[in-house]
Amino acid sequence: MLKVYACIWSDDKATEMAKFYKSVFKGTKIGKTAYWGSNPMGVKEGSVLTMHLTILGQKIMLLNGYTKMPFNESISFVIPCKTQREIDTYWKKLSSGGGREVECGWVVDKYGVRWQVTPADFDKWNTSKNKKKKEAVMHAMWKMKKLDLKVLQKAFEQG
């Protein structure tokens, strides 16, 4: 059965990225690796073309395209966290070594990949039929960079 999975384009950092993501997400597995054959782009034959990872159960392919293709804000990966400790851990690791913190639970890692480090209940809060509760969570979130689970839970409960 076919499944959809993401491909992250890198100029030539797929191996480095795989090691980094393996250090961030416990249990990450590096799967199949493909290598460049002869090509018209001048890429060294035998160098890494693609690497497949499984991060938190999600398959991702890293591609060494050997051409700089910038990332932008329109695509991100969501990490639903059950505890504040998980939020803190992913936030710290993903923003380290040249990454940067962004508003509302977003962080950009040192490769330029965007991540949303969110509470696992965020979808439930955001789709609540209770408009006051939903808006209370959103207004609380808009004041934060790294999300504070207790503050968001309280906003939802009191909204």
BATORVO-807381 format. One record per residue (C-alpha): residue number from 1; residue in three letters; x, y, z. Coordinates in Angstrom, 3 decimals, padded with zeros to 6 digits. Layout:
BATORVO-807381
+-------+-------+----------+----------+----------+
! marlo ! nulum !        X !        Y !        Z !
+-------+-------+----------+----------+----------+
!   NUM !   ALA !        X !        Y !        Z !
...
+-------+-------+----------+----------+----------+
***
This chain:
BATORVO-807381
+-------+-------+----------+----------+----------+
! marlo ! nulum !        X !        Y !        Z !
+-------+-------+----------+----------+----------+
!     1 !   MET !  000.000 !  000.000 !  000.000 !
!     2 !   LEU !  001.324 !  003.424 ! -000.911 !
!     3 !   LYS !  001.885 !  005.949 !  001.871 !
!     4 !   VAL !  002.822 !  009.603 !  001.718 !
!     5 !   TYR !  006.050 !  010.670 !  003.367 !
!     6 !   ALA !  008.118 !  013.838 !  003.384 !
!     7 !   CYS !  011.335 !  014.490 !  001.507 !
!     8 !   ILE !  013.721 !  017.062 !  002.954 !
!     9 !   TRP !  016.057 !  018.501 !  000.323 !
!    10 !   SER !  019.591 !  019.235 !  001.428 !
!    11 !   ASP !  022.477 !  020.545 ! -000.612 !
!    12 !   ASP !  024.833 !  017.848 !  000.745 !
!    13 !   LYS !  024.014 !  017.392 !  004.429 !
!    14 !   ALA !  021.733 !  014.315 !  004.477 !
!    15 !   THR !  024.148 !  012.187 !  006.500 !
!    16 !   GLU !  024.781 !  014.994 !  009.000 !
!    17 !   MET !  021.048 !  015.680 !  009.270 !
!    18 !   ALA !  020.284 !  011.989 !  009.843 !
!    19 !   LYS !  022.741 !  011.879 !  012.743 !
!    20 !   PHE !  021.314 !  015.093 !  014.218 !
!    21 !   TYR !  017.686 !  013.912 !  014.039 !
!    22 !   LYS !  018.700 !  010.553 !  015.507 !
!    23 !   SER !  020.176 !  012.455 !  018.478 !
!    24 !   VAL !  017.012 !  014.567 !  018.880 !
!    25 !   PHE !  014.346 !  011.871 !  018.534 !
!    26 !   LYS !  014.889 !  008.695 !  020.556 !
!    27 !   GLY !  014.293 !  005.526 !  018.591 !
!    28 !   THR !  014.972 !  007.108 !  015.194 !
!    29 !   LYS !  016.053 !  004.499 !  012.714 !
!    30 !   ILE !  018.152 !  005.131 !  009.653 !
!    31 !   GLY !  016.910 !  002.928 !  006.844 !
!    32 !   LYS !  017.791 !  002.509 !  003.211 !
!    33 !   THR !  020.495 !  004.693 !  001.720 !
!    34 !   ALA !  020.861 !  005.288 ! -002.018 !
!    35 !   TYR !  024.014 !  006.540 ! -003.704 !
!    36 !   TRP !  024.608 !  008.698 ! -006.741 !
!    37 !   GLY !  025.624 !  006.940 ! -009.929 !
!    38 !   SER !  027.038 !  008.721 ! -012.922 !
!    39 !   ASN !  025.179 !  011.997 ! -013.454 !
!    40 !   PRO !  025.306 !  015.190 ! -015.516 !
!    41 !   MET !  025.386 !  017.418 ! -012.406 !
!    42 !   GLY !  028.998 !  016.766 ! -011.482 !
!    43 !   VAL !  028.091 !  015.045 ! -008.219 !
!    44 !   LYS !  030.706 !  012.525 ! -007.128 !
!    45 !   GLU !  029.610 !  009.012 ! -008.029 !
!    46 !   GLY !  029.087 !  006.921 ! -004.892 !
!    47 !   SER !  028.162 !  009.861 ! -002.643 !
!    48 !   VAL !  024.891 !  009.720 ! -000.700 !
!    49 !   LEU !  021.786 !  010.536 ! -002.749 !
!    50 !   THR !  019.001 !  009.706 ! -000.254 !
!    51 !   MET !  018.668 !  008.417 !  003.286 !
!    52 !   HIS !  015.423 !  007.162 !  004.786 !
!    53 !   LEU !  014.681 !  007.802 !  008.450 !
!    54 !   THR !  011.838 !  006.799 !  010.695 !
!    55 !   ILE !  011.250 !  009.541 !  013.258 !
!    56 !   LEU !  008.561 !  008.896 !  015.879 !
!    57 !   GLY !  007.018 !  006.349 !  013.521 !
!    58 !   GLN !  007.017 !  008.704 !  010.506 !
!    59 !   LYS !  009.106 !  007.901 !  007.439 !
!    60 !   ILE !  011.143 !  010.821 !  006.072 !
!    61 !   MET !  013.572 !  010.859 !  003.176 !
!    62 !   LEU !  016.625 !  013.124 !  003.193 !
!    63 !   LEU !  017.869 !  014.030 ! -000.280 !
!    64 !   ASN !  021.295 !  015.375 ! -001.211 !
!    65 !   GLY !  020.338 !  017.483 ! -004.200 !
!    66 !   TYR !  023.656 !  019.370 ! -004.318 !
!    67 !   THR !  021.793 !  022.572 ! -005.099 !
!    68 !   LYS !  020.796 !  025.061 ! -002.396 !
!    69 !   MET !  016.999 !  025.015 ! -002.031 !
!    70 !   PRO !  015.876 !  027.252 !  000.853 !
!    71 !   PHE !  013.162 !  026.180 !  003.253 !
!    72 !   ASN !  010.331 !  028.554 !  004.119 !
!    73 !   GLU !  007.572 !  028.931 !  006.693 !
!    74 !   SER !  004.899 !  027.205 !  004.623 !
!    75 !   ILE !  005.945 !  023.668 !  005.586 !
!    76 !   SER !  006.705 !  022.373 !  009.067 !
!    77 !   PHE !  006.693 !  019.175 !  011.071 !
!    78 !   VAL !  004.420 !  018.956 !  014.125 !
!    79 !   ILE !  005.616 !  017.209 !  017.273 !
!    80 !   PRO !  002.644 !  016.536 !  019.593 !
!    81 !   CYS !  004.039 !  016.388 !  023.143 !
!    82 !   LYS !  002.251 !  014.870 !  026.127 !
!    83 !   THR !  004.330 !  016.632 !  028.802 !
!    84 !   GLN !  006.145 !  019.913 !  029.375 !
!    85 !   ARG !  009.335 !  017.905 !  029.681 !
!    86 !   GLU !  008.906 !  016.630 !  026.109 !
!    87 !   ILE !  008.233 !  020.192 !  024.889 !
!    88 !   ASP !  011.339 !  021.458 !  026.712 !
!    89 !   THR !  013.535 !  018.621 !  025.422 !
!    90 !   TYR !  012.581 !  018.938 !  021.750 !
!    91 !   TRP !  012.708 !  022.738 !  021.948 !
!    92 !   LYS !  016.212 !  022.747 !  023.406 !
!    93 !   LYS !  017.609 !  020.132 !  021.018 !
!    94 !   LEU !  016.046 !  021.536 !  017.854 !
!    95 !   SER !  017.050 !  025.134 !  018.614 !
!    96 !   SER !  020.634 !  024.195 !  019.547 !
!    97 !   GLY !  023.743 !  024.642 !  017.427 !
!    98 !   GLY !  022.441 !  027.442 !  015.238 !
!    99 !   GLY !  018.705 !  026.816 !  015.375 !
!   100 !   ARG !  016.342 !  029.574 !  016.447 !
!   101 !   GLU !  013.178 !  030.013 !  018.445 !
!   102 !   VAL !  010.082 !  031.388 !  016.734 !
!   103 !   GLU !  006.712 !  032.404 !  018.143 !
!   104 !   CYS !  003.786 !  030.128 !  019.021 !
!   105 !   GLY !  005.757 !  026.917 !  019.558 !
!   106 !   TRP !  007.727 !  027.009 !  016.307 !
!   107 !   VAL !  011.452 !  026.377 !  016.153 !
!   108 !   VAL !  013.790 !  026.342 !  013.171 !
!   109 !   ASP !  016.627 !  023.822 !  013.420 !
!   110 !   LYS !  020.179 !  024.517 !  012.289 !
!   111 !   TYR !  019.370 !  023.177 !  008.812 !
!   112 !   GLY !  016.411 !  025.520 !  008.328 !
!   113 !   VAL !  013.699 !  022.881 !  008.852 !
!   114 !   ARG !  010.689 !  024.207 !  010.784 !
!   115 !   TRP !  009.099 !  022.299 !  013.648 !
!   116 !   GLN !  005.981 !  022.967 !  015.711 !
!   117 !   VAL !  006.585 !  021.712 !  019.246 !
!   118 !   THR !  003.019 !  021.568 !  020.545 !
!   119 !   PRO !  000.953 !  019.950 !  023.290 !
!   120 !   ALA ! -000.720 !  016.719 !  022.188 !
!   121 !   ASP ! -004.102 !  018.288 !  023.091 !
!   122 !   PHE ! -003.620 !  021.287 !  020.806 !
!   123 !   ASP ! -005.814 !  019.891 !  018.010 !
!   124 !   LYS ! -008.586 !  019.171 !  020.533 !
!   125 !   TRP ! -008.358 !  022.711 !  021.915 !
!   126 !   ASN ! -008.142 !  024.330 !  018.489 !
!   127 !   THR ! -011.190 !  022.490 !  017.146 !
!   128 !   SER ! -013.355 !  022.908 !  020.255 !
!   129 !   LYS ! -016.917 !  023.983 !  019.592 !
!   130 !   ASN ! -016.592 !  026.249 !  022.640 !
!   131 !   LYS ! -015.422 !  029.462 !  021.006 !
!   132 !   LYS ! -014.323 !  031.086 !  024.295 !
!   133 !   LYS ! -012.124 !  028.125 !  025.246 !
!   134 !   LYS ! -010.585 !  027.931 !  021.774 !
!   135 !   GLU ! -009.863 !  031.664 !  021.665 !
!   136 !   ALA ! -008.437 !  031.651 !  025.194 !
!   137 !   VAL ! -005.861 !  029.039 !  024.143 !
!   138 !   MET ! -004.951 !  030.932 !  020.982 !
!   139 !   HIS ! -004.557 !  034.245 !  022.827 !
!   140 !   ALA ! -002.349 !  032.600 !  025.451 !
!   141 !   MET ! -000.251 !  030.899 !  022.769 !
!   142 !   TRP !  000.301 !  034.119 !  020.821 !
!   143 !   LYS !  002.214 !  035.521 !  023.837 !
!   144 !   MET !  004.689 !  032.609 !  023.870 !
!   145 !   LYS !  007.667 !  031.321 !  021.982 !
!   146 !   LYS !  008.175 !  027.912 !  023.651 !
!   147 !   LEU !  004.726 !  026.730 !  024.691 !
!   148 !   ASP !  003.826 !  026.358 !  028.363 !
!   149 !   LEU !  001.503 !  023.374 !  028.694 !
!   150 !   LYS !  000.056 !  024.378 !  032.096 !
!   151 !   VAL ! -000.753 !  027.910 !  030.943 !
!   152 !   LEU ! -002.457 !  026.615 !  027.796 !
!   153 !   GLN ! -004.419 !  023.960 !  029.718 !
!   154 !   LYS ! -005.542 !  026.582 !  032.215 !
!   155 !   ALA ! -006.580 !  028.962 !  029.414 !
!   156 !   PHE ! -008.687 !  026.212 !  027.859 !
!   157 !   GLU ! -010.290 !  025.187 !  031.149 !
!   158 !   GLN ! -011.128 !  028.770 !  032.149 !
!   159 !   GLY ! -012.052 !  030.013 !  028.653 !
+-------+-------+----------+----------+----------+
***
